[in-house]
Amino acid sequence: MANFLNKVFGFEPGKNSVRTEIVAGITTFLTMAYILAVNPSIFSALDGMPGGAVFTATALAAIVGTLVMAIYAKKPFALAPGMGLNAFFVYTVCLTMGYSWQFALTAVFIEGLLFIVLTLTKVRSWLLNAIPGTLKKAIGAGIGLFIAFIGMQNSGIIANSDSTLVTLGDITHGTALVACIGLIITAGLVMLKVRGGILIGIIVTTLIGLVIKDPATGAAVTQLSHNDAGAVQLLSLPHSISPIFCKFDFSQVLSLDMLVVVFTFLFIDMFDTMGTIIGVHQGAGIINKGNDEIPGLEKMFLADSIATVAGSCFGTSTTTTYVESASGVGEGGRTGLTAFSTAICFALALFFSPIFLAIPSAATAPALIIVGVMMMPSIKAIHWEDYCKSIPAFLTIILMPLAYSISDGILIGVIAYVATHAIAGRFKEISIPMWVLAVLFVLRYIFI
């Protein structure tokens, strides 16, 4: 058995404990299982993507990606459709740019294939180094604000206003009230460092929604599903993914918009994965210096890209390595057995879809807001006193929620970075790839 575990998961009997690895895997699942509720909620804004199918696709993408990480890379990291990337898919590509979800799935599929090629050819490192650190930090913070704004909007905390575009909603009734109560509870759990605090917050908020009615409908905010006999349904066979499985649209594959969308997916995925892998390793004290000291880095990236391709086939947005993996690593998880345990938990969750699909937007909103908070610390490293750097960073951050577009924030940020440095005569700080990207992005706004 020891030889088997070592060969399959990189488990070393004298160094690792089976119990510790399994507990670590369960811990990781508890801290990231909220995606099973949040992803169907976000995709519900699109016609033709049933919540049950998206739930199954989300779980399958997590299972495949995490298993590849466990067996191929032999690392304790879990994967699932990424927060921010799912919002870009739904709210920017589909609802703002006006493209179909089939177009967006095609972009995810292409991005995954490109990620594989870039990883195998080492071009990934060149691209990563080409983007200034200031913009990398700003992108993470901007996505955090965007995710939080979506949560507030979907729950009614922020409402539409004809005079000011947005305003505070009626937070004393219905969905918004439940979301506010849930935010207080979830924030408290996170502050107290309760393991799985976000997931517990979602569950408690969902229960509160059973007793608070929405004044617009007169029904409870949380609506449970019932079987034919009228009893509350908790278990079911996994929903079919046939409505969204491999529904690709290659008719606009050569368009400039497809290029922009694919690049944005690729860009966010690369830096999100890199930051997660390095950050978790450093936080656990496994490494103390740079990327080169992380063994198996390319295998981890390859696992991430394979998961993205698989996820797009299942019918969901980009699958990426989750920073919540830090919770499992913090429990002592060090090998692929940790990730394997997490994958098993996702497989079991497939049979509890009625529970996850009953979770209302009021219960997922606090999770989105808290995840947004978790993405903000990167702005501390931005040199705000250097306006050549801070102006592009600020535009990147503020435009994502205000323009309701992650891609516009990135595109304007790149253009502004090149422009500010060129005006200041700091040409040496502008790399050739940044010049190329800036020109392409300017052309994008001129002609599209």
DODOFI-240952 format. One record per residue (C-alpha): x, z, y negated; residue in one letter; residue number from 1. Coordinates in Angstrom, 3 decimals. Layout:
// residues N
{mitor {X, Z, Y}, "a", NUM},
...
END
This chain:
// residues 448
{mitor {0.000, 0.000, 0.000}, "m", 1},
{mitor {2.809, 0.871, -2.422}, "a", 2},
{mitor {4.455, -2.510, -1.868}, "n", 3},
{mitor {1.115, -4.262, -2.403}, "f", 4},
{mitor {0.456, -2.426, -5.681}, "l", 5},
{mitor {3.973, -3.177, -6.853}, "n", 6},
{mitor {3.726, -6.859, -6.012}, "k", 7},
{mitor {0.264, -7.380, -7.486}, "v", 8},
{mitor {0.210, -5.015, -10.478}, "f", 9},
{mitor {3.856, -4.072, -11.106}, "g", 10},
{mitor {3.058, -0.523, -9.976}, "f", 11},
{mitor {6.072, 1.688, -9.210}, "e", 12},
{mitor {5.158, 4.664, -6.929}, "p", 13},
{mitor {7.873, 6.964, -8.232}, "g", 14},
{mitor {7.081, 6.172, -11.829}, "k", 15},
{mitor {3.324, 5.523, -11.958}, "n", 16},
{mitor {0.262, 7.363, -10.672}, "s", 17},
{mitor {-2.752, 5.582, -9.163}, "v", 18},
{mitor {-5.118, 8.205, -10.555}, "r", 19},
{mitor {-3.607, 7.936, -14.031}, "t", 20},
{mitor {-3.833, 4.138, -14.004}, "e", 21},
{mitor {-7.488, 4.165, -12.905}, "i", 22},
{mitor {-8.475, 6.817, -15.462}, "v", 23},
{mitor {-6.641, 4.817, -18.139}, "a", 24},
{mitor {-8.565, 1.683, -17.163}, "g", 25},
{mitor {-11.909, 3.457, -17.372}, "i", 26},
{mitor {-10.912, 4.899, -20.740}, "t", 27},
{mitor {-10.108, 1.444, -22.080}, "t", 28},
{mitor {-13.483, 0.168, -20.894}, "f", 29},
{mitor {-15.342, 3.025, -22.589}, "l", 30},
{mitor {-13.668, 2.294, -25.918}, "t", 31},
{mitor {-14.380, -1.465, -25.869}, "m", 32},
{mitor {-17.676, -1.721, -23.947}, "a", 33},
{mitor {-19.466, -1.955, -27.296}, "y", 34},
{mitor {-18.646, -5.691, -27.267}, "i", 35},
{mitor {-21.254, -6.105, -24.496}, "l", 36},
{mitor {-23.904, -5.027, -27.008}, "a", 37},
{mitor {-22.396, -6.453, -30.193}, "v", 38},
{mitor {-21.657, -9.981, -28.953}, "n", 39},
{mitor {-25.230, -10.837, -27.857}, "p", 40},
{mitor {-26.443, -9.293, -31.118}, "s", 41},
{mitor {-24.196, -11.534, -33.219}, "i", 42},
{mitor {-24.988, -14.679, -31.221}, "f", 43},
{mitor {-28.711, -13.987, -31.488}, "s", 44},
{mitor {-28.522, -15.648, -34.921}, "a", 45},
{mitor {-28.118, -19.012, -33.153}, "l", 46},
{mitor {-30.927, -20.912, -31.475}, "d", 47},
{mitor {-30.238, -21.954, -27.898}, "g", 48},
{mitor {-27.918, -19.079, -27.014}, "m", 49},
{mitor {-30.070, -16.535, -25.098}, "p", 50},
{mitor {-28.924, -12.922, -25.303}, "g", 51},
{mitor {-28.862, -12.544, -21.522}, "g", 52},
{mitor {-26.656, -15.598, -21.084}, "a", 53},
{mitor {-24.296, -14.456, -23.850}, "v", 54},
{mitor {-24.107, -10.991, -22.280}, "f", 55},
{mitor {-23.089, -12.472, -18.927}, "t", 56},
{mitor {-20.614, -14.852, -20.569}, "a", 57},
{mitor {-19.083, -11.953, -22.503}, "t", 58},
{mitor {-18.638, -9.871, -19.360}, "a", 59},
{mitor {-17.264, -12.803, -17.339}, "l", 60},
{mitor {-14.755, -13.692, -20.066}, "a", 61},
{mitor {-13.607, -10.056, -20.145}, "a", 62},
{mitor {-13.322, -9.937, -16.353}, "i", 63},
{mitor {-11.328, -13.178, -16.030}, "v", 64},
{mitor {-9.030, -12.459, -18.972}, "g", 65},
{mitor {-8.341, -8.875, -17.936}, "t", 66},
{mitor {-7.695, -9.859, -14.313}, "l", 67},
{mitor {-5.175, -12.488, -15.394}, "v", 68},
{mitor {-3.488, -9.877, -17.578}, "m", 69},
{mitor {-3.486, -7.414, -14.667}, "a", 70},
{mitor {-2.190, -9.698, -11.931}, "i", 71},
{mitor {-0.134, -12.340, -13.763}, "y", 72},
{mitor {1.277, -10.383, -16.703}, "a", 73},
{mitor {1.031, -7.007, -14.910}, "k", 74},
{mitor {0.232, -5.247, -18.177}, "k", 75},
{mitor {-2.343, -2.524, -19.017}, "p", 76},
{mitor {-4.182, -4.605, -21.615}, "f", 77},
{mitor {-7.858, -5.603, -21.533}, "a", 78},
{mitor {-9.386, -8.710, -23.035}, "l", 79},
{mitor {-12.849, -9.695, -24.256}, "a", 80},
{mitor {-14.405, -11.968, -26.899}, "p", 81},
{mitor {-12.790, -10.856, -30.134}, "g", 82},
{mitor {-14.464, -9.195, -33.078}, "m", 83},
{mitor {-14.042, -11.341, -36.168}, "g", 84},
{mitor {-13.606, -14.419, -34.020}, "l", 85},
{mitor {-17.219, -14.147, -32.868}, "n", 86},
{mitor {-18.325, -13.700, -36.482}, "a", 87},
{mitor {-16.331, -16.764, -37.541}, "f", 88},
{mitor {-17.949, -18.733, -34.706}, "f", 89},
{mitor {-21.515, -17.805, -35.648}, "v", 90},
{mitor {-21.580, -17.185, -39.374}, "y", 91},
{mitor {-18.939, -19.596, -40.633}, "t", 92},
{mitor {-18.774, -22.564, -38.261}, "v", 93},
{mitor {-22.464, -22.656, -37.339}, "c", 94},
{mitor {-24.475, -21.038, -40.133}, "l", 95},
{mitor {-22.273, -21.867, -43.148}, "t", 96},
{mitor {-20.586, -25.147, -42.195}, "m", 97},
{mitor {-23.728, -26.280, -40.399}, "g", 98},
{mitor {-22.200, -27.281, -37.084}, "y", 99},
{mitor {-23.821, -26.707, -33.721}, "s", 100},
{mitor {-22.726, -23.943, -31.404}, "w", 101},
{mitor {-21.667, -26.694, -28.998}, "q", 102},
{mitor {-19.213, -27.922, -31.666}, "f", 103},
{mitor {-17.875, -24.381, -32.072}, "a", 104},
{mitor {-17.483, -23.921, -28.300}, "l", 105},
{mitor {-15.515, -27.168, -28.202}, "t", 106},
{mitor {-13.215, -25.849, -30.935}, "a", 107},
{mitor {-12.638, -22.653, -28.922}, "v", 108},
{mitor {-11.881, -24.713, -25.804}, "f", 109},
{mitor {-9.357, -26.878, -27.685}, "i", 110},
{mitor {-7.817, -23.816, -29.311}, "e", 111},
{mitor {-7.289, -22.228, -25.912}, "g", 112},
{mitor {-5.590, -25.346, -24.564}, "l", 113},
{mitor {-3.366, -25.549, -27.648}, "l", 114},
{mitor {-2.499, -21.880, -27.283}, "f", 115},
{mitor {-1.346, -22.572, -23.727}, "i", 116},
{mitor {0.830, -25.480, -24.884}, "v", 117},
{mitor {2.249, -23.528, -27.828}, "l", 118},
{mitor {3.081, -20.599, -25.567}, "t", 119},
{mitor {4.795, -22.731, -22.946}, "l", 120},
{mitor {6.803, -24.736, -25.520}, "t", 121},
{mitor {7.786, -21.734, -27.701}, "k", 122},
{mitor {6.205, -23.427, -30.746}, "v", 123},
{mitor {4.093, -20.282, -31.092}, "r", 124},
{mitor {7.064, -18.344, -32.437}, "s", 125},
{mitor {7.756, -21.053, -35.021}, "w", 126},
{mitor {4.178, -20.975, -36.273}, "l", 127},
{mitor {4.065, -17.188, -36.371}, "l", 128},
{mitor {7.228, -17.037, -38.447}, "n", 129},
{mitor {5.986, -19.727, -40.856}, "a", 130},
{mitor {3.103, -17.643, -42.224}, "i", 131},
{mitor {4.182, -15.010, -44.781}, "p", 132},
{mitor {3.719, -11.401, -43.738}, "g", 133},
{mitor {1.598, -10.756, -46.830}, "t", 134},
{mitor {-1.058, -13.197, -45.684}, "l", 135},
{mitor {-0.954, -11.903, -42.111}, "k", 136},
{mitor {-1.790, -8.408, -43.362}, "k", 137},
{mitor {-4.449, -9.669, -45.760}, "a", 138},
{mitor {-6.227, -11.670, -43.063}, "i", 139},
{mitor {-6.724, -8.605, -40.877}, "g", 140},
{mitor {-8.147, -6.596, -43.764}, "a", 141},
{mitor {-10.372, -9.472, -44.898}, "g", 142},
{mitor {-11.851, -9.862, -41.430}, "i", 143},
{mitor {-12.490, -6.114, -41.407}, "g", 144},
{mitor {-14.515, -6.364, -44.619}, "l", 145},
{mitor {-16.377, -9.392, -43.305}, "f", 146},
{mitor {-17.330, -7.666, -40.056}, "i", 147},
{mitor {-18.498, -4.555, -41.918}, "a", 148},
{mitor {-20.566, -6.692, -44.305}, "f", 149},
{mitor {-22.246, -8.451, -41.381}, "i", 150},
{mitor {-23.144, -5.091, -39.864}, "g", 151},
{mitor {-24.647, -3.868, -43.142}, "m", 152},
{mitor {-26.569, -7.095, -43.648}, "q", 153},
{mitor {-27.966, -7.339, -40.111}, "n", 154},
{mitor {-29.203, -3.751, -40.225}, "s", 155},
{mitor {-30.782, -4.024, -43.673}, "g", 156},
{mitor {-28.377, -1.628, -45.395}, "i", 157},
{mitor {-27.504, -4.578, -47.631}, "i", 158},
{mitor {-30.393, -6.862, -48.562}, "a", 159},
{mitor {-30.891, -10.146, -50.418}, "n", 160},
{mitor {-31.476, -10.093, -54.169}, "s", 161},
{mitor {-32.520, -13.087, -56.272}, "d", 162},
{mitor {-30.878, -11.616, -59.369}, "s", 163},
{mitor {-27.652, -10.156, -57.972}, "t", 164},
{mitor {-27.356, -12.041, -54.634}, "l", 165},
{mitor {-27.065, -8.763, -52.715}, "v", 166},
{mitor {-28.317, -5.225, -53.247}, "t", 167},
{mitor {-28.793, -1.968, -51.380}, "l", 168},
{mitor {-31.675, -2.211, -48.928}, "g", 169},
{mitor {-34.328, 0.387, -48.187}, "d", 170},
{mitor {-32.201, 2.899, -46.333}, "i", 171},
{mitor {-35.005, 5.458, -46.037}, "t", 172},
{mitor {-37.061, 3.547, -43.482}, "h", 173},
{mitor {-36.844, 1.524, -40.293}, "g", 174},
{mitor {-33.756, -0.335, -39.153}, "t", 175},
{mitor {-31.602, 0.561, -42.162}, "a", 176},
{mitor {-32.399, 4.269, -41.760}, "l", 177},
{mitor {-31.461, 4.183, -38.073}, "v", 178},
{mitor {-28.217, 2.356, -38.942}, "a", 179},
{mitor {-27.296, 4.957, -41.567}, "c", 180},
{mitor {-27.943, 7.819, -39.152}, "i", 181},
{mitor {-25.921, 5.980, -36.514}, "g", 182},
{mitor {-23.054, 5.435, -38.942}, "l", 183},
{mitor {-22.842, 9.173, -39.659}, "i", 184},
{mitor {-22.868, 9.980, -35.940}, "i", 185},
{mitor {-20.352, 7.274, -34.987}, "t", 186},
{mitor {-18.030, 8.163, -37.851}, "a", 187},
{mitor {-18.109, 11.785, -36.777}, "g", 188},
{mitor {-17.257, 10.911, -33.183}, "l", 189},
{mitor {-14.379, 8.673, -34.275}, "v", 190},
{mitor {-13.023, 11.289, -36.676}, "m", 191},
{mitor {-13.126, 13.883, -33.907}, "l", 192},
{mitor {-11.233, 11.380, -31.692}, "k", 193},
{mitor {-13.907, 11.482, -28.998}, "v", 194},
{mitor {-12.978, 9.016, -26.282}, "r", 195},
{mitor {-15.442, 6.127, -26.299}, "g", 196},
{mitor {-16.803, 7.346, -29.635}, "g", 197},
{mitor {-18.013, 3.922, -30.754}, "i", 198},
{mitor {-19.871, 3.302, -27.493}, "l", 199},
{mitor {-21.388, 6.814, -27.547}, "i", 200},
{mitor {-22.452, 6.187, -31.139}, "g", 201},
{mitor {-24.213, 2.975, -30.102}, "i", 202},
{mitor {-26.038, 4.756, -27.275}, "i", 203},
{mitor {-27.173, 7.708, -29.425}, "v", 204},
{mitor {-28.296, 5.393, -32.243}, "t", 205},
{mitor {-30.252, 3.283, -29.756}, "t", 206},
{mitor {-32.066, 6.414, -28.554}, "l", 207},
{mitor {-32.866, 7.400, -32.138}, "i", 208},
{mitor {-34.341, 3.933, -32.603}, "g", 209},
{mitor {-36.929, 4.756, -29.951}, "l", 210},
{mitor {-38.623, 7.288, -32.246}, "v", 211},
{mitor {-38.248, 5.583, -35.627}, "i", 212},
{mitor {-40.582, 2.692, -36.399}, "k", 213},
{mitor {-39.882, -0.448, -38.391}, "d", 214},
{mitor {-42.479, -0.533, -41.227}, "p", 215},
{mitor {-42.526, -4.334, -41.149}, "a", 216},
{mitor {-43.680, -4.526, -37.536}, "t", 217},
{mitor {-45.035, -1.068, -36.839}, "g", 218},
{mitor {-43.025, -0.997, -33.612}, "a", 219},
{mitor {-40.059, 1.191, -32.707}, "a", 220},
{mitor {-36.674, -0.114, -33.833}, "v", 221},
{mitor {-35.421, -0.005, -30.224}, "t", 222},
{mitor {-37.466, -2.044, -27.774}, "q", 223},
{mitor {-36.841, -1.396, -24.077}, "l", 224},
{mitor {-37.488, -4.082, -21.483}, "s", 225},
{mitor {-40.048, -3.456, -18.754}, "h", 226},
{mitor {-40.539, -4.941, -15.320}, "n", 227},
{mitor {-43.783, -6.476, -14.027}, "d", 228},
{mitor {-45.037, -3.036, -13.008}, "a", 229},
{mitor {-44.613, -1.747, -16.552}, "g", 230},
{mitor {-41.698, 0.554, -15.773}, "a", 231},
{mitor {-38.576, 0.644, -17.952}, "v", 232},
{mitor {-35.962, -1.686, -16.490}, "q", 233},
{mitor {-32.385, -0.416, -16.285}, "l", 234},
{mitor {-30.861, -2.686, -13.643}, "l", 235},
{mitor {-31.067, -6.416, -13.013}, "s", 236},
{mitor {-29.140, -9.264, -11.493}, "l", 237},
{mitor {-26.767, -10.952, -13.967}, "p", 238},
{mitor {-28.459, -13.451, -16.264}, "h", 239},
{mitor {-27.641, -17.112, -15.691}, "s", 240},
{mitor {-25.169, -18.744, -18.058}, "i", 241},
{mitor {-26.486, -22.232, -17.340}, "s", 242},
{mitor {-27.956, -22.646, -20.889}, "p", 243},
{mitor {-24.479, -22.271, -22.410}, "i", 244},
{mitor {-22.058, -23.100, -19.581}, "f", 245},
{mitor {-19.583, -25.864, -20.538}, "c", 246},
{mitor {-21.877, -27.115, -23.309}, "k", 247},
{mitor {-19.147, -28.939, -25.203}, "f", 248},
{mitor {-19.576, -31.565, -27.937}, "d", 249},
{mitor {-16.534, -33.817, -28.312}, "f", 250},
{mitor {-18.212, -36.286, -30.704}, "s", 251},
{mitor {-16.386, -34.861, -33.758}, "q", 252},
{mitor {-13.174, -33.836, -32.059}, "v", 253},
{mitor {-11.034, -35.945, -34.453}, "l", 254},
{mitor {-12.703, -34.760, -37.676}, "s", 255},
{mitor {-10.836, -32.760, -40.321}, "l", 256},
{mitor {-13.370, -29.938, -40.045}, "d", 257},
{mitor {-12.643, -29.660, -36.329}, "m", 258},
{mitor {-8.944, -29.420, -37.191}, "l", 259},
{mitor {-9.628, -26.636, -39.695}, "v", 260},
{mitor {-11.880, -24.729, -37.297}, "v", 261},
{mitor {-9.459, -25.046, -34.378}, "v", 262},
{mitor {-6.538, -23.965, -36.575}, "f", 263},
{mitor {-8.437, -20.911, -37.823}, "t", 264},
{mitor {-9.412, -19.847, -34.301}, "f", 265},
{mitor {-5.807, -20.379, -33.167}, "l", 266},
{mitor {-4.326, -18.623, -36.183}, "f", 267},
{mitor {-6.490, -15.506, -35.906}, "i", 268},
{mitor {-6.096, -15.348, -32.123}, "d", 269},
{mitor {-2.292, -15.611, -32.256}, "m", 270},
{mitor {-1.759, -12.933, -34.875}, "f", 271},
{mitor {-4.435, -10.643, -33.486}, "d", 272},
{mitor {-2.854, -10.787, -30.034}, "t", 273},
{mitor {0.683, -10.402, -31.346}, "m", 274},
{mitor {-0.264, -7.437, -33.517}, "g", 275},
{mitor {-2.146, -5.746, -30.680}, "t", 276},
{mitor {0.617, -6.168, -28.117}, "i", 277},
{mitor {3.414, -5.020, -30.423}, "i", 278},
{mitor {1.370, -2.227, -31.987}, "g", 279},
{mitor {0.214, -0.730, -28.690}, "v", 280},
{mitor {3.698, -0.922, -27.187}, "h", 281},
{mitor {5.223, 0.756, -30.229}, "q", 282},
{mitor {2.462, 3.363, -30.460}, "g", 283},
{mitor {3.064, 4.334, -26.854}, "a", 284},
{mitor {6.801, 4.606, -27.434}, "g", 285},
{mitor {7.513, 1.828, -24.945}, "i", 286},
{mitor {9.563, -0.100, -27.501}, "i", 287},
{mitor {11.057, 0.805, -30.824}, "n", 288},
{mitor {12.112, -2.505, -32.288}, "k", 289},
{mitor {11.060, -6.134, -32.390}, "g", 290},
{mitor {9.177, -8.548, -30.193}, "n", 291},
{mitor {12.172, -9.508, -28.055}, "d", 292},
{mitor {12.201, -6.070, -26.495}, "e", 293},
{mitor {8.747, -6.528, -24.983}, "i", 294},
{mitor {9.197, -7.819, -21.437}, "p", 295},
{mitor {6.655, -10.391, -20.343}, "g", 296},
{mitor {5.483, -11.232, -23.870}, "l", 297},
{mitor {4.961, -14.921, -23.070}, "e", 298},
{mitor {2.984, -14.015, -19.935}, "k", 299},
{mitor {0.691, -11.831, -22.022}, "m", 300},
{mitor {0.134, -14.679, -24.468}, "f", 301},
{mitor {-0.538, -17.068, -21.619}, "l", 302},
{mitor {-3.083, -14.669, -20.141}, "a", 303},
{mitor {-4.774, -14.518, -23.536}, "d", 304},
{mitor {-4.945, -18.308, -23.840}, "s", 305},
{mitor {-6.225, -18.805, -20.285}, "i", 306},
{mitor {-8.949, -16.255, -21.017}, "a", 307},
{mitor {-9.972, -18.200, -24.132}, "t", 308},
{mitor {-10.345, -21.442, -22.168}, "v", 309},
{mitor {-12.367, -19.656, -19.477}, "a", 310},
{mitor {-14.523, -17.887, -22.068}, "g", 311},
{mitor {-15.367, -21.153, -23.836}, "s", 312},
{mitor {-16.482, -22.612, -20.497}, "c", 313},
{mitor {-18.701, -19.582, -19.885}, "f", 314},
{mitor {-20.175, -20.021, -23.365}, "g", 315},
{mitor {-18.630, -17.458, -25.700}, "t", 316},
{mitor {-16.155, -17.240, -28.563}, "s", 317},
{mitor {-12.387, -16.751, -28.384}, "t", 318},
{mitor {-11.286, -14.114, -25.881}, "t", 319},
{mitor {-8.402, -11.986, -27.060}, "t", 320},
{mitor {-6.403, -8.866, -26.249}, "t", 321},
{mitor {-8.161, -5.726, -27.505}, "y", 322},
{mitor {-6.450, -3.117, -29.632}, "v", 323},
{mitor {-8.685, -0.567, -27.856}, "e", 324},
{mitor {-6.266, -0.987, -24.952}, "s", 325},
{mitor {-4.241, 1.616, -26.822}, "a", 326},
{mitor {-6.678, 4.259, -25.584}, "s", 327},
{mitor {-5.817, 3.485, -21.953}, "g", 328},
{mitor {-2.103, 3.270, -22.683}, "v", 329},
{mitor {-2.429, 6.603, -24.439}, "g", 330},
{mitor {-3.847, 8.035, -21.200}, "e", 331},
{mitor {-0.698, 6.920, -19.386}, "g", 332},
{mitor {-1.654, 3.413, -18.258}, "g", 333},
{mitor {1.459, 1.285, -17.901}, "r", 334},
{mitor {0.768, -1.368, -15.241}, "t", 335},
{mitor {-1.691, -4.068, -14.300}, "g", 336},
{mitor {-3.653, -1.528, -12.258}, "l", 337},
{mitor {-5.014, -0.145, -15.526}, "t", 338},
{mitor {-6.292, -3.569, -16.576}, "a", 339},
{mitor {-7.670, -4.186, -13.077}, "f", 340},
{mitor {-9.690, -0.958, -13.302}, "s", 341},
{mitor {-11.096, -2.097, -16.660}, "t", 342},
{mitor {-12.081, -5.455, -15.160}, "a", 343},
{mitor {-13.960, -3.686, -12.351}, "i", 344},
{mitor {-15.902, -1.690, -14.943}, "c", 345},
{mitor {-16.932, -4.913, -16.713}, "f", 346},
{mitor {-18.024, -6.355, -13.365}, "a", 347},
{mitor {-20.269, -3.330, -12.736}, "l", 348},
{mitor {-21.678, -3.626, -16.269}, "a", 349},
{mitor {-23.044, -7.083, -15.375}, "l", 350},
{mitor {-25.879, -5.346, -13.513}, "f", 351},
{mitor {-26.880, -3.159, -16.473}, "f", 352},
{mitor {-27.773, -5.953, -18.892}, "s", 353},
{mitor {-31.292, -4.555, -19.683}, "p", 354},
{mitor {-29.654, -1.492, -21.195}, "i", 355},
{mitor {-27.128, -3.404, -23.287}, "f", 356},
{mitor {-29.642, -6.065, -24.426}, "l", 357},
{mitor {-32.105, -3.394, -25.600}, "a", 358},
{mitor {-29.571, -2.163, -28.152}, "i", 359},
{mitor {-30.837, -3.145, -31.650}, "p", 360},
{mitor {-28.796, -4.395, -34.600}, "s", 361},
{mitor {-29.272, -0.960, -36.169}, "a", 362},
{mitor {-27.153, 0.502, -33.360}, "a", 363},
{mitor {-24.423, -2.166, -33.406}, "t", 364},
{mitor {-24.080, -2.073, -37.205}, "a", 365},
{mitor {-22.204, 1.275, -37.232}, "p", 366},
{mitor {-19.783, -0.145, -34.639}, "a", 367},
{mitor {-19.128, -3.182, -36.839}, "l", 368},
{mitor {-18.556, -0.995, -39.881}, "i", 369},
{mitor {-16.170, 1.370, -38.057}, "i", 370},
{mitor {-14.232, -1.551, -36.545}, "v", 371},
{mitor {-13.969, -2.919, -40.083}, "g", 372},
{mitor {-12.454, 0.367, -41.220}, "v", 373},
{mitor {-9.954, 0.214, -38.362}, "m", 374},
{mitor {-8.742, -3.178, -39.593}, "m", 375},
{mitor {-8.011, -2.029, -43.156}, "m", 376},
{mitor {-4.685, -0.103, -42.845}, "p", 377},
{mitor {-2.663, -3.343, -42.949}, "s", 378},
{mitor {-3.220, -3.623, -46.713}, "i", 379},
{mitor {-0.898, -0.639, -47.245}, "k", 380},
{mitor {2.069, -2.892, -46.479}, "a", 381},
{mitor {1.129, -5.524, -49.080}, "i", 382},
{mitor {3.407, -5.475, -52.149}, "h", 383},
{mitor {0.648, -5.214, -54.752}, "w", 384},
{mitor {3.082, -5.015, -57.649}, "e", 385},
{mitor {4.396, -8.507, -56.818}, "d", 386},
{mitor {1.619, -10.756, -58.136}, "y", 387},
{mitor {2.996, -13.834, -56.389}, "c", 388},
{mitor {2.121, -12.097, -53.148}, "k", 389},
{mitor {-0.756, -9.818, -54.115}, "s", 390},
{mitor {-2.940, -12.482, -55.770}, "i", 391},
{mitor {-3.061, -14.702, -52.638}, "p", 392},
{mitor {-3.548, -11.589, -50.486}, "a", 393},
{mitor {-6.413, -10.344, -52.655}, "f", 394},
{mitor {-8.122, -13.745, -52.642}, "l", 395},
{mitor {-7.811, -13.896, -48.864}, "t", 396},
{mitor {-9.376, -10.465, -48.467}, "i", 397},
{mitor {-12.178, -10.728, -51.023}, "i", 398},
{mitor {-13.286, -14.286, -50.237}, "l", 399},
{mitor {-14.010, -13.648, -46.572}, "m", 400},
{mitor {-17.051, -11.419, -47.227}, "p", 401},
{mitor {-18.052, -12.989, -50.565}, "l", 402},
{mitor {-17.831, -16.602, -49.339}, "a", 403},
{mitor {-19.183, -15.477, -45.960}, "y", 404},
{mitor {-16.332, -17.366, -44.363}, "s", 405},
{mitor {-13.141, -16.275, -42.633}, "i", 406},
{mitor {-11.720, -19.797, -42.801}, "s", 407},
{mitor {-12.256, -20.133, -46.575}, "d", 408},
{mitor {-10.416, -16.857, -47.072}, "g", 409},
{mitor {-7.442, -18.109, -45.057}, "i", 410},
{mitor {-7.421, -21.593, -46.595}, "l", 411},
{mitor {-7.622, -20.366, -50.201}, "i", 412},
{mitor {-5.020, -17.701, -49.434}, "g", 413},
{mitor {-2.523, -20.281, -48.169}, "v", 414},
{mitor {-3.154, -22.576, -51.142}, "i", 415},
{mitor {-2.830, -19.665, -53.591}, "a", 416},
{mitor {0.391, -18.459, -51.969}, "y", 417},
{mitor {2.066, -21.845, -52.382}, "v", 418},
{mitor {0.675, -22.258, -55.915}, "a", 419},
{mitor {1.749, -18.831, -57.217}, "t", 420},
{mitor {5.245, -19.115, -55.797}, "h", 421},
{mitor {5.644, -22.670, -57.084}, "a", 422},
{mitor {4.499, -21.681, -60.588}, "i", 423},
{mitor {6.955, -18.767, -60.547}, "a", 424},
{mitor {9.753, -21.076, -59.412}, "g", 425},
{mitor {10.217, -19.170, -56.151}, "r", 426},
{mitor {10.424, -22.291, -54.028}, "f", 427},
{mitor {12.788, -20.741, -51.504}, "k", 428},
{mitor {9.998, -18.429, -50.357}, "e", 429},
{mitor {7.720, -21.338, -49.465}, "i", 430},
{mitor {8.396, -22.663, -45.982}, "s", 431},
{mitor {7.897, -26.323, -45.098}, "i", 432},
{mitor {4.955, -25.525, -42.796}, "p", 433},
{mitor {3.272, -23.669, -45.696}, "m", 434},
{mitor {3.662, -26.742, -47.938}, "w", 435},
{mitor {2.119, -28.912, -45.234}, "v", 436},
{mitor {-0.751, -26.498, -44.649}, "l", 437},
{mitor {-1.456, -26.136, -48.371}, "a", 438},
{mitor {-1.657, -29.910, -48.845}, "v", 439},
{mitor {-3.947, -30.298, -45.829}, "l", 440},
{mitor {-6.218, -27.509, -47.053}, "f", 441},
{mitor {-6.443, -28.970, -50.572}, "v", 442},
{mitor {-7.407, -32.325, -49.054}, "l", 443},
{mitor {-10.011, -30.539, -46.992}, "r", 444},
{mitor {-11.764, -29.208, -50.125}, "y", 445},
{mitor {-11.468, -32.540, -51.942}, "i", 446},
{mitor {-12.909, -34.738, -49.237}, "f", 447},
{mitor {-15.241, -32.409, -47.320}, "i", 448},
END
